[in-house]
Amino acid sequence: MLSNRQTELLKLIIEDYIKTARPVSSKSLCEILNCSSATIRNEMSELENLGLLEKTHTSSGRIPSEKGYRFYVDNIMKPKELTGEDMLKLQTIFNNNSLMISDTIIKSMEIISDLTHYTSIVLGSTASENKVTKVEVVPIDEFHLIGIVITDKGHVEHRNIYFEEAVSLEEIKQTVELINKLIVGTPINEVSSKLEFEIKPIIPQYVHQHEVLYNAFYNAFTDFANNSNISLHKPSNILMEPEFDNIDKVRQIISKFDDKDIINNITADDDDDGNIKIYIGSENDFDKDMTIIKTKYKANGEEGTIALIGPKRMEYDRVITLLNYIKEQIDENKN
């Protein structure tokens, strides 16, 4: 059990380190706690013996340990009040009635990522849970179009589709009509198989440039199936964190952001009670030097996970407030 002074000291050290990423010395705390430097050093040593602080090799100051962050989150931290500016930015997204709820969630998490400089992740339903209701295209020129897939969950995906040779608009139109006729109601992860076994054998009867069109749409749908449930924003934000100055470490983390299997594992646990969960360092399967804060959401019959990933030196009080606000807005707008 910590004394009141030790609790306050730990709070000050953690919050100072979160702001500066620099070890905290006893001298800087004397005036705040109205104690001598020797007293502060003794208390810091005690906190270190308890495993709540660590001494660095390059400084006489202390930094929080993983155990110290956990104690802070569980016993000391209080959620930060949402600023009017942050609330206004998020309300602008949720008040935009032209957006589907899935797009609203993604855009709001992108805003939080920009506000906090952490990486945001939205994991929606898996491809097997999304059935195609319509395929549309927006031709750009004879070599390029944008393909749009709409699912029964209200999910909208788009991809740039490029052709190896010039294709007429009429050929594109006939291909899209054929695809819509045969794949509506098919789960996204089964579309590639349906294209291979049901559309490929008959498309030459309807479309002259069938090979180039078939290959382009097949590749696009394969990409849809692999990535339709993941929205990742600003993984490069890790480069802005001063503690990650080791290029090999940065490469390792960035490569994890590129691994879809690793990102999909961030999804909320099956027994998630809907509360915000914090996984610090070794508590998560992503990286021992990172923290994941995540929670489950439900909207229009669809479940998913929203998460922020950042260094252990994370603004826990602010992130929790922002994620709670997003959850409240989803609950208010999901119908």
N, C-alpha and C positions, 0 to 999 in steps of 0.2 A: 504494500500500500504506500503510495507516495504522499508526502506531506504537501500542504498547500503551496509552499514555496517551490518544492520540486516540480509540482504540476505546472505552476506558472512558468518556471524556468524552462521546462520541456516545451511548453506551448510557444514561448518566445523564440527559442532556438529553431524549432521546426518552421514557424511562420517566417522567420528571418531568412532561413536557408531556402525556403520555397521562393522567396522574392529575389534573392541575390545569387544563389548557387555557390556561395562562399562559406567556408567553415566559420563558425561563430565563436568569438573569443570571450573570455570572462570579463575583460575590460569593458566591452561594449554593453554589458548587461548590468554593470554596477549601479549606474544612475537610475535605471528603470526600476530595479528591485530594491534600491536603497540599501545595498550590502557592500561589504568590502570585496575586493577582487579575490582574496583568499577564501572567503566564504563561498563565493560563486564557484571557484575551482573545486572546492570540496564537494559541493552539490553536484557539479558536473561529473566528477569522478564517481560519485555514488550512482548517478544515472547511467554512466558507462558500465559500472559493475553489474547493474541490473539488465544490461543489454539493450537499453533504450537509445544510447548515443554511441557514436564511434569516433575514434581519433584518426585523422588522416595522416599520411606520411609526410605531407608537404607543409603542414601548418600545425600550430599548437591548439587551434580551435577544434570544435566538435561539429559533427554532422549527425542527422538522425539515422538510426539503423532501421531496418525493415520492421523490427519489433516496435521501435519507437513510433513509426508512422501508424502502425496498427493500433497502438495504445491511443495515439492522438485522435484517430478516426473514431474509435469506439467510445472514448471517455472524455475527450476535451473539445473537439471541433463542434462548432454550431454552424448550420447552413447560413451562407451569406445572403443578405437581402438583394433581390434582383434590382438592378438599376433601371431607371426609366428608359435610358437609351437602349439597353439590351432588350427590355420588354417590347419597346416600340418596333425594333427590328424583327422580332419574332412574331409579333401580332400582325405585322404587314403580310407575312407569309400565310398565317392561319386565317386571315380575313380575306384572302384572295380566293373568291368562290370559283374562279376559272380553273383552279388546280384540283386534281384528284387527291385524295387523302394520302396515297402512297408517295406522290410527288411532293406534297406538303411536308411530310415527314423527312424526306431526303433533303429538301431545301432548308428546313429548319435546322437539321443536324449540320449542314454545310455552314450555316451562319454560326452555330456554336463552335465549330472547328476554327472558323476565322476569328472569333472572339477570344478563344482560349489558346490558340496556336497548337492544339492537339489534333490528332487524327480522328476523324469521325467515321463510324461504320454503321450502316443500316443493313440488316440481314432480314429480308422478307421471306415469304413462303418459298419453299424449294420449287424447282422447275416442275416436279411431278405433281405439285398441288395447283399449278396454274394451267388452265386449259385455254387454248386459243379460241377467241371469238371472232377475230377479224384480222386480216392482213391488208395493209394499205401501203402505197408507195408514193413518194414525191420525186418525180424525175428532175434531175439537175441538168444533165445533158445526155448525149447518146452513150456516154461511157460510165455514167455515174448516177445513182439514185439513192434516196434515203428510204429504207424499209422500216415500216412501223408494225409492231405486233401488239394487239390488245387482248388481254386475258379476261376470264370471267371474274377474277378478283379485282378488276379495275386497274391492273398493272399495265403500264405502257412502256414498251422498250423500242428503241430505234437504233439502227445501225447504218453506217455508210456502206453501200454495196457498189463495188467497181467491176466493170466488165473488161475482159481481155480484148474485146473488139467492139466496134460500134453496134448498138442494138436499137431497133426502131421502137417507138412508143407503143405501137400496135402489138408487137411481139411481147413487150413487157406486160401490157394490159391482159393479153390472153393467158400468160403464165400466172399472173396474180389471180385471175378468175378461176383457173384450174386448181390452184393451191387452196383458195378459199372454199371451193366446192368439196374438196376431199379432206381437209385437215381441221375444219372447225369442230370444236369439241374434243380435240386431241391434246393431252398434256404436252407441254413444251418439250419435255425430255424424250417424248416418243415421236416427235415430228420428223426428225432426221430419218428414222426407220421407215416412217410412212412415205416420205419422199422417195426413199431408195426402192421400196418394194411395190408401191402403188402408183406413184406419179412418174418415176423414171421410165417405166415400160411404155406408158401411153403418151407422154409429152411430145414425142416426135410427130404424132398424128395431128397435133394442134399448133405447134410452134416450129417455125423453120430453124431458128437459131437456138434450138432446144439445149444443145450441150453447154454453151456458155451461160445460158440463163439458169439451167438446172444447177450447175456447179456453184454459181454465185449465191443462189438462194439456199442451197444445201449448206454451204460454209457459214452463211449468216445465221441459219437456224441452229447449227451446232454451237455457234458462239452464244446465241440467246440462251440455250440450255445450260451452258457452262457458267454463265455469269448473270443470269436473270435475277438472282436473289441477292446480289451483293452490290452495295453502293459504298465506295471508299473515297474519302475526301482528304486531301493533303497529307499523304504519308511522308512527303518530303519535309514536313514540319519538324521531324526529328533532327534535321540539320541545324535548326535554330537553337537547340538546347545545348548550353555550354558544357554540360558533363559528358556529352557524346562527341569528344574531339578525336577519338580513335577511329580512323577511317575504316579499319577492319570491322569494328563493332557496328558502325553505321551501315556498312554493306550488309552485314548479317541481318540487321533489323529490317532494312529495306527489302531484302530478299524474302523475308517472312510476309511482308505486306503483299508481295507478288504471288504468294502461294495460296491459291483458293481454298485448299483443304485446311490450312492453318487458320485462315480467316473464318471459314465456316464453323470451325470448332469454338469460335467465340460466342456462338448462339447461346441464348439464355438456357439454363438448366431446365429439365423437364419438371422438376419440383419447384420451379421459381414461383414465389408467392406474389410477384408483381412489384416488390420493393426494389430499390436500387441496391445493387451489390458491388462491392469494391474488392478487387483482387490485386494485392500489392506484391510485386516482385515474384518470389518463388511460389506464391499462392495461385498464380496463373500459369497456363501452359504455353503462353506466347513468348515471354522473355523475362528472365529474372531481374532485369534492370528496368522493367516497365511496369506500369499500373494500368489495369483495365477497370473501368467503371461502366457497368452495363445494367440494362433492365429490359423486361419484356413489354411489348405493347400489343393491343388488340384493336383492330379497326375494320369495320365492314366484314366481319367473319374471318379476317386474315390476322395471323399472329406473326410477330417478328421480334427482332432484338435491335435496340439502339445502344451504341457504345462509344466511349471515348478512350483512346489509348494515348498515354503520355509517359513521361518519366515518373519515377517514384516521387520525385520532387514536384508533385502536382498540386494545383489549387483545389484541393478536395472540397472545401466549403463552397466555392463558386460553381464547380462542376455539378455537384449534387443539386444545387438550387436550379441550375439551368435545365438539367435532365428532368427534375420534378415538374418544372413548368411545361416542358414539352409533353410529358405524360398527361398533365391536366388538360392541355389544349387538345390532345388527341381524343381524350374521353369526351370533351365538349363538342368536337367537330366530327366524330366518326360516323354519326348518323346523318 
